[in-house]
Amino acid sequence: MSETIWIKNGRIIDPKNDRDESGDLFIADGKIVDRPSKDSLDKATLIDAKGLIVCPGLVDLHVHFRVPGQTHKETMLTGTQAAAAGGFTSVVCMPNTNPPADTAGTIQFIKDAVGREALVNVFPTGCITVGSDGERLAPTGSLRDAGIVAISDGGRCVQNNGLMRRAVEYAHMFGIPVIDHCQDYSLSADGVMNEGFMSTKLGLRGSPTEAEDIMVSRNVILSAKTGARIHLQHITSKNAIDIIRRAKSRGVNITAEATPHHMSFSDTEVGGFDTSFKMNPPLRSKADRIAILEALVDGSIDCIATGHAPHTDYEKDMEFDNAPFGVIGLETALGTALDQLYHSKRLSLSDTLSLLTNRPSEILQLNKGDLSPGADGDVVVLDPDREWTPNSDSFHSKSTNSPWIGRTLKGKAVTTIVSGKLIFENGEILP
Amino acid sequence: MATSGMPWNRKDLISIEELTADEILTVFKTAQAFKKILNRRTAKTPALRGKTVVNLFFENSTRTRVAFEMAATKLSADVMSLDMKTSSTSKGETLRDTVENIRALAADIIVIRHSSPGTAAYIARVLDIPVLNAGDGAHEHPTQALLDCYTLHEKFGGLQGLKIAILGDILYSRVARSNIWAMTKLGAEVTVVGPATLVPKEFEQLGVTVSHDLKSALADKDAIMLLRIQHERQNVSAFPSLNEYTRMFGLNKTRLSWLKKNAVIMHPGPINRGVEIDSDLADSSQSVILDQVTNGLATRMAALYLCSGGNAESLVKS
C-alpha cells in the first residue's frame, strides 16, 4: 500500500511554480498533497531535510538503457538504479537498442522490462526510420499507440532531408516530437574527436562543429516549415547555439539540450588518448563549452540531459579509434550541473534545478518536475554542497565509463522518491 | 643511470613531443657510436644479447620493420616480427590481451606500429617492458624524426637556425608531426607547405609556418623534406588528382632552384617517383634519401639500447 511521506524542514524549491521556501512537503497515495489527514500523518515516514533542498525528481530526456540486446552494458534495473542514485525520477530512453525500437512489439518488450525492473519512470522513444537506417519511415502511429513519447534515431541522424521533412510532418500529425542527433555524416566522416588544434596535434581524425551546425540549421528550417516540435540533442557548437538562439527569437518550435560532459570539459582532455573522453558529438573547444553554459543561462538551450551511454570496461579499454563513443552521466549530472551553473554563480539554485526538472518535462510534455498538490509524488532531497569524488565503485550503473572518476563534485542526491515510494536513501538503493 | 650530460631515463619511446632537446641529442650521440661499430669488420655488438625484441606491425611497413629487425640483430638481440593483420586480433581478441600474451611469452622489448593514434602510449601503459613506437596513425613516428634530424645534424653540424621546408601531405603524416617537434626543439625554423586541404592552419600552433605558396615557402631553405601523398589515409579526396598535385606541388628542377644552392632533399620513403618528386632529383647529389635509411639503422639501435637501460656515456667512451 502506498505510504505517506513527510519531508520536514527542507528548503523546498519548485522552479515550475516559482516556489523557494522553507517548509514541509507531504506525499500521500503517490501524489503531492497539501496536508494529509492527521491519521495518516501519525503513520507517515519522516524524512528530516534540515539543511537540504527538496525539489521535484530530476528528469533526463536522454539515456541509453540498452534494453533489449545489450544488457551486458546496462539493464532496466541497473539503469534505473543509477537514475535513482543521481536523483532522477524520470528518464527518456533512446531507441538505439538491438533490435532498434522501430516496432510496437519492441516498445512493448521495453515496457515489460520497465514493469518488471524499473525503479523510476521510464518513457520509451521509437525510431524515426526502420532500423534507424535513415531509409524508410518507421510506423510512428503504431509506436505512439504502443506508448512512445517521441521518435528519434538514437545515436544516428537522418541524412536525407526529404525523408526528415516527411518524418517531421508525419509525427507532428500525432503530436509526437522528433528528437534529433544533429550530425552531417559527410562532414563528420570518421572523426573520433573535435576537429581543431588538438586533433591536429594528436593525429586523430577530427569531426568539425559544422557537422552539427548544418543539421541544426536543417532542423530549424523544417520545424519552421511544419510547425513541428524538433528537439535537438546534446548541442556542442557555438555556431549551432547562435542558430538556435536566432530561430527561437523568431518563434520556431525547437528545443535543445546540453550534456554535463560538454558543459564541463573541452577537447584538451583527449590529450592523453583517454577513451573516457571519447563521445559523439565530441568534446569541443573551450569557446564552445563557454557558449553552452551561456546558452543554458539565457535559455537558448532549454535543459540538461545526460546522454547516459554505458559501455563496459573492456569495451572502453581499447585503442582510441576502436573504443565506442559515450559516457555515463546519471549519477554525476546533478553535481556537475551545480558545479558549472550554481556554484560558479552563473545561475540561481532554482534556475539550475529548473534545467533538470520542469524544463525537460515540458519539452516532451511528461507532466513531471512539479511539486504542486496533485502532481506525481516524484521528489529528490539533495545536498547542493556535499562534496564527493566518484571512483569506479561509486556507480550503480552496470558500467563505469565516467570521465568524472577521481574528480571532486559538489552536490549529491540524498533521498529519491518515486510515486510516493522511497527508493534511494543515503547512498543505498532501498529494497 | 644516464648522467646529466647525456640524459635518458625512459623505458619507452612513444613521441618526440615528450622528449627534451638534450634527450634527442643523447640519441644522436648514441647513434654516432653505433655507426662507428657498424663500420667495423664485425659490425655487431653484444649490447642486447639474450633479449628478445618483438615487432608488432598492424600496418604495412618494409623500411621501418626491416630497420628495427636489423637494429635488434646488430645489437645481438633475438628478434621476431609479427604481421598482426593476420593475427588473433582479427579473431576478436583485444589489443590489450594480445600484447599481454606476447609479454607472457617473455618478450623483452615491443616495437609497435598501429593505425590508431595513441596506441603505442596505451600499450606502454599496459606493459612493464620497453615499448617503441614505430608509427601510431597520423600521430607520431619518433624514430623516423630521430633519423631525419640525425641526418641533418651530421650534414650541418646541428639544426640550430636551419631553415627547413616540409612539403606534401602534412595532415595525415606522423612523420611531419614528429619532425616538427624534433626540428623545432633543436632550434630549426620549419615551414610546412602543400595544398590547403592537407596543410591546415592549426599546425601554426605547433610553432611552424604554414604556407600554400611553394615559391615563397622554399625560398632560402637549407633542406626540403618531401612527404608521400598517403592515399590510404584519405577517405575523401583532398585534392583533384595526383597529376594536379605534381603540377602544383611536385618538386622539380626549377622549384629546387628556389631553395638555397646546396640544399638537401629528404624523403622518408616510400617515394612515388614522378609524383611528389622528379625521379632524377631523388637520385641527385643533393638527395640524402639513402643516408636517411642508413642512419635509420643506427638511430634505431640507439633507441632500442637506451630504452632497455643502456648507458649512453659508457658506450660513447668505449
Interface residues (C-beta under 8 A of the other chain):
Chain A: A189 D190 G196 F197 T200 K201 L202 G203 L204 R205 G272 F273 Y314 D317 M318 E319 F320 D321 N322
Chain B: E17 T94 L95 R96 H114 S115 S116 P117 G118 T119 A121 Y122 D136 G137 A138 H139 E140 L171 R174 R177 P200 E202 F203 Q205 L206 N235 V236
